Amino acid sequence: MASCPLPRRPLLSRILITTGPEIPYQQSPDGMLISIIIPCAPTNRLADLKRLVPAVHLSLKSIESGQVIRLD
């Protein structure tokens, strides 16, 4: 399996990948140096989440600070 290089980000930029869809409502990333990617599958079992890995990878290439991306 070949590895895909990810773009370099500023040192202070952080990305949280979580299956918790309520996170943006509990902690607003606006104005923060954190971005959130939420892969949403029927369950949080690996078998269900695996199909979202390509979409997560694409999101990592384009996400901006403070942005929330929900992947269905």
N, C-alpha and C positions, 0 to 999 in steps of 0.2 A: 504494500500500500504506500503510495507516494504521499509525502507531506506537502501541504499547500502553505506557502508563506503568507503570514498575516501582515497587514500594513503596520508600519511603525506609528505609534501614537505618542502624544506628549506624555512625559513622565507622570503628570498628575491626573491623567485621564484614567477612569476606572469603569469597568463594565461588569455588571452583576447579571448572571444568568440564573433564573429561578423559575420554578414551576408554581410559585405562589402568586396567583393573579391579583391578590389584594394589595400587594406591596406598593404600587403607585398611589393608592388611596391612603395608605398609612404613612408613607414617606414620599413627599413630592421631590422628584429629582431636579425640578426647575431651579436654575441658578447654581446648581451643584456640579461638581466635576464627575458625576456618576451617571451612567446610562444603564438602562435595564432592558434585557431581552427576556421575554416570557414565552417559552414554548408550551403551548396548550395542547394536550393530548387527552384522550378519554380517561387515562389513568397516568400516574407518574412511574409506571413500570417501564423498564428499559425497552422492552419490546414495542411499546406504544410510542416512546419518545424517539426511538431510532429514526423514524421516518422524517423527523423534523431537523435532524443534524445538518443536511445540506442548506436548509433555510437559515439556521443559526449561523453557519459559516458565512453565508452571503451577508447576513446582517452585521457580522463583525467587521466586514470590509467597509460598510457605509454608515454605521451608527455615529451620531454626533453626541457631544456632551449634553446631558440633560434629557436626552430622547428616550422614550419608552417604545419598544417594538413588541407587539403581541403576535405570535405566530400560531395560526390555527391549522 
